[in-house]
Structures are given as C-alpha cells and as structure tokens.
Amino acid sequence: MFPSLSSLLRTMLWCLVLLGVLRTTQGACGGQISTRTSTSFNSLDYPQPYGTNEDCMWTLSVFGSSVAIQLSFEEIDIDPYPSHSTTPGSCTRHYLEIYEGNPTSGTKLGTYCGNILPPIIIGNSNTMTVKFITTGASNSRYRGFLATFSSISLSSGPNSGCNNLRQLSTPSGSIASINYPDDYSSGTQCEWEITVAANKHVELNVLNFLVGGQTATCVNETKDYLSVYEGIGVNRKRLGVYCGWEPPTVRAYSNRMFVKFVSDDFVNAKGFCATYRSVDLPTTIPPAVRTTDPLGATGTVLPVGSSNRIHVTASVVVSSFLLVIANTFLITR
C-alpha cells in the first residue's frame, strides 16, 4: 500500500528542516512558541553567525494556572559594542530585549549582549517576549544565542538561586537578586555556590547594586545584605557583607565562592546584578576593597580575599621591636 500524499509531504518537509533548507519556528526570526514543560529556541542561523538589519521577536507562553515562565540561556554570543563591557543595558549595536508580557504594555526585564550568560529570568505571568535586534553593522563572528524557557510554579523559583541553592560551575556567568531589575521581595533568601577549575580562583564583579537603600547598614548580617564567602560548606570564610549603593568587587583565593542575598520584611530596593569569572591565581599582593564586614570597622579597607583574619603589618612589628630595645636599654641603665 502506497503512503498518502499528506504523509509524503510531511516527510519531505521534515527532511528539508533536517537539511537546513527550512528553519523550525524555534530557529526562525521570531514566532510564537508554547509549551507545557520546557522547550528551546535560538537566533536565526545559530550556531553560525547571525544576520544583520533584523528585528526578531519571540512570543513565549506556558499552559496552566498559577504558573510563570523561567528563561535561561545556554549560550549568548552577541556583539558587545560600544565596548567589551557586559553591563546590562549598555548594548547599542546588536542586543536582546526581554519583556514581561508584551513590549507595548509589559515590563522590560533586561537588555543583554556580550558573551556572559544573563541570570536566570523569572517572570510573573505565563507570557514573555524576547526580541533580538541587529543594526546594519556587519557580523561575521558572533553566533547569537541559545535559550530554554520552561513552566514553573509562581510560588517558587527553581534553579534561580532564590528560594533554593543554585550551583554554578561554568568559567563565567551571572547572578541577580530575585525580581531583578524590579525591586526584590521581602523575606527572601538567595544562595549560589560557584566552582571553577582547580587552578583558578573566582572574581565577583557587581554591576548594579542598591540593597537596603543608600544609607543602609547591615552589621552582623542583619536587614538586607549581600554576603560573599571564600569556599563553600561549613568551612567557608566570609570575605564581606555589603549593603547600600556602592557595588563591590570581591575576589576569592580559591576556586570556590559562596554568595548569599537576604532581605527582611521592611525596605525593598532594586537589588543587584553581578557577573563572575574564573581568573588566574595572582602573583602579586592583591588590591584592597572596601567592605562593610562587621568584623572590620565599616568602611575599613581590607585586602581582597580576606576579612575575618588578623593582619600584622610591618610597621607594627618594627614598632614593637624598637619598644623592646628601648625598655631593655632603660633597664640596663
């Protein structure tokens, strides 16, 4: 018995998709994608360099009640012009825009370019819009993006680090407070464990920071704060506790770092967005950073990678030595 004409057509279309002659919705320049669980989509021609002069828009939706969209990126490789900075919102040539709902009436959740993975983005509804905008500037090297979106319960944020622990092991990435760039929620705890290669160490660069208000204090890890530790588990050592508006840069002298963000039930603010990267172990004395670690005075300058350790300076040793000599001289007289 011969197959039907419709069956033959379906087979031919599928072969064309596999050969790359036709593109699926997920790999097209935009489209509507719906799922009950999770699915992936990517920029046009990915993993080959993307085209220019395009305005691609994907409308994402998940089925069900009391659910929202969680969006995560497996790769992003987009021209970071005007600089090599990956600060969210700084892209002007080629970039991704992400919206809660639709771009007309929804809230913008972020603008991204460069090659550092954006933080996992969790919406407050079952729809989200992703726009990929490219100008006429030529592109022969940047691959675009590959992303996955899934359905999650509105009462939780799996894999985000908030309301649970997220473990990260890529050489670079990013983390953010819950709801970022909107104000974080009250009574929230977010935790991240970062592990890089054994012969490297972790550097955390906070790009945007407003935790607890501009005049906030966070002594003894109280109120709203961001804590950073060297190492993970029970033997980790605290590098600093941060709040206010001045973004810190923190470096751990090991290949592991633990980051914790906590908010109380009172003042809420924008929160933070940070990137981390794996860097070579230093061969010189590290620079100092400003910390609000309660075990050092507020605003005390401590070497990067230390906070709760006793530092004996050369001047103290010399002064003590001279004092002993003076006392000995007086006694012998």
N, C-alpha and C positions, 0 to 999 in steps of 0.2 A: 504494500500500500504506500502511495506517494505522500509525502508531507504536504500539509495545506500551504497555500500561498502566504498567509499571515505568519505561519511558523517559519517559512523560509526568509521572509522579510526581517523578522526579529533576529534570526541567526545572522543575517548579513549585517544588520545594524550593530550587533554586538561585536562582530569581527572588526568592523570599522573602528569602533571605540577602542578595542584592544590594540589595533594598529596605529592609533593616534590620529586617524583621519578625522574622526569626530571626537568631540570632548563631552565628558559627562557634565551634568549640572554642577557637581562639586568642583570641577576643574574649569568651568566656563568663567566668563567675565560677569560674575554675579548670577543671581537667580534666587528662587525660593527653595529652602531646604527644611524639611520637618522630620522629626524623629520621636520615638517613644523612649529610646535609651540613649544612644550616642552615635555620632557619625562625624566623618572628617570632610574637610574641603580645603581647597588650595587656590593660589593665584594662577592665572592663566599661564600655561606652558610650564609650570613648575614640574620638575626641578631645573628646567632650563631658564635662562634669564627672561624676565617678564618684558612685555612691550611697553611703549610709552604713549602719551596722549590718550589715556583711558580713565574712565570713571566707573569702576565696577562696584556693584552693591549686592550683597547677600542678605536676604531676609531670613533669619533663623527662627524656628519655633519648635517647641516641645509640647506634646499632648499631655493632658491630665489636669487635675485641680491641685492647688496648693503646691505647684512646682515652679521652678525658675531655671534659667539657663546658666550653666557654668561653661566658660570658654577658656581653653588653654591652648598654648602654641607649642608645637613640637619643633618648629624652626621658623625663624624670621631672619631675612637677609634682604634688607631694603636700604637703598641709598640714604646715608645719614646726613646729607648736605643740609645746612651750610657748614657743618663741622663734623668731627667724628664723635661728638657728644651724643649720648643716647638719652638725654633728659627728655622725659615725656613732654610732648607739645612743642618741641623745638624743630621739628621737621618741616621743611618748606618745599622740597622738590618732589619726592615720592614718599607716601606715608599711608598708614592705616588709620581710620577713624572708627571708633566703636561707640554705639549708642544703645541705651536702654530704650526698647520700643523702636520708634522710627526717628529719622533725623529731623523731621519737622517739629514734632512735639515732644520727643524724648530727650533724656539727659545724656550728654556726651560723657562716656566712661573713660576715654583716653585717646591720645594720638601717639602712634609709635612708628619708629623706623630704626635703622641700625641692625645689629645682629645679636643683641642681648635679649633673651626671652622676656616678654612682658610678664607681670604677675598674673596668676590665675584670676580671671574676671568673673564675678558672680553677680548676676542681675537680680532684680526684684520682681520680675514677671516672666511669662513664658515666651516672650519675643525679644529679639536683639537684632541689631543691624550692624553689619561690618562693611565699610567702604574702603576700597583700595584705589587711591588717586595717584596718577602719574602725569607729570607735565611732559613737555616736548623734549626735555633733556634726555640725551641718549643713554642707553643702558646696555652694556654687553657683559656684565659680570655678576650683578645681583640677582638672586634666584627667586625672590618673592617670599611666600610663606606657606606653611602647612599648619592647619589648626584643627582642633576637635572640639565640638560642643556636645553637651550632654544634659540630661534632665536631672535635677536634684530637688530635694525637699526644701521648701522655704525655711524650714526650721534648722537647717544645718548647712555646712559648707565643706563637704568632703574634699580633701587634698589641698585646700586653700591655706592651711596652717591655722585658721581661725576656727575655734570650737574643736580643734583636734591638732595633733602634731603632724607637721609635714617634713619629710626627709628629702633633702636635695643632694645630688651627687654629680651634677654637671660642672664643667670647669667655670662656667659663669651663669648667671641667672638674675632673677629679681624677686623681691617680696614686697608686700604692701599691707597696711592695716586694713581691717575689714571695711567694706563700702568705699574704699579709696577710688576716685578723688572726692567723693562726698564725705561728710562727717562720719566718723566711726560711731558705732553703737555703744551704749552704756553696758557695763558689766561684762566686758568681753576679754577673753584671753586668747592670744595667738602665739604659737610656738613653731620655730623652724630649727632643724638640725642640718647644718651644711658640712659636707665632707668632700674634700678634693684629693688629688693624688698625694701619696705619702711624702714625696719630696718637695711639696709646695706648701704654701700657707694661704689663709683666707683673708681677703681685704673686703670690708663692707663700706660702701660709699652711699650715704643717704642723700638723695637728690632733692626731695621736698620734705619739709619737716615742720609740723605745728602740732604739738602734743600737749594738751592741758592748758593752752593759752600762752601768750607771750611772756607773762610774769610767773609762770608755773614753777613750783618746787616739787621734787619727787624724792625727798630724803627717805632712806630705808625702804625703797621700792613701794612708795605709797602714792595714792591718787592715780593719775595717768602717767605712764612711763614706758620707755623702751630700754630694756636691759640687754647687754651683749656679753657673752661669756666665751672664754677660750676653752675648747674641748666640749665634750658632751657627757651626759650621765652625771653620776654623783660626784665625780672628781673634777668637774669643770670649775674654772676660776673666773670670777667676774672682772670684766675689763672696764665697765662703766654703766651708769644709769643716767638716762637722758630724758629731758622734757624741755618745754619752752619752744623756741623758734629757730635756734641755731643748729643746722644739720651737722652731725658729727661724721668723721671718717675714722673707722676703727680697724685695726689690723691684729690678727691673732698669730702668735708664733708657733702655730701647729696647723695641721691640715684640717682641723675641725673647729666649728664655731656653733654656738647655740644662741639664738635670738628670741627674746620674749617681749611681747607687747601686751600691756594690761590697761584697761580703762575702768574707772569706778562708776558710780551711779549719778555723777553730777555733771560737770562741764564736759561737753564733747567738742572736738575740733576736727580739722582736716585729716590729721594723722600723718602718715609718712609713706614714701615710696623709696626703695633702696635697691641698688644693684650690688652683687658680689662677684668677685672674680678670684681665680687661682693665680697667685704670683710667686716668683722665685723667693727663696729664703734670703733675707738681707745679709749683706757682707759688711755693713757699717752700722753705727749706732742709729737707732730709729729716731724719726722726728717726734715731737711731742704733740699731743692732742689735748683739747680742753674737755674736762669731764665734770659731771655733777655727781660722781660716785660719793655716797655719804661717808665712806671710809677715808676719803680725802676731802679737804675743805672744798666747798662749792666754788668752782672756777679754778681749782688747782690744776696746774699743768703737769701731767704725768707722761712718762714715755709710753708710746703705743705698745699695746700688748701687756700692760701691767696696770694694776690699780691697788690691789689689797696686799701689796708686798712692801717690805721695809727697804727704803733706798738710803744707803750710806754714801754720801758724796765725798770727793777727795778733800774738799775744804774742811769738812767736819773731822776727817781723820787727821789732817795736818794740825788743825787747831787743838785737838785732844793731845797730840804728841808734844806740841810746844808747851801746853799746860803742865804735862807731866814733868818735862825738863825744868820748867820754872819752879815747880814745887820741890823737886829734888835739889835744885840749887839753893833754895831758901833753907831747906832742912840742913844741908851740909854746912851752911854758914852758922 
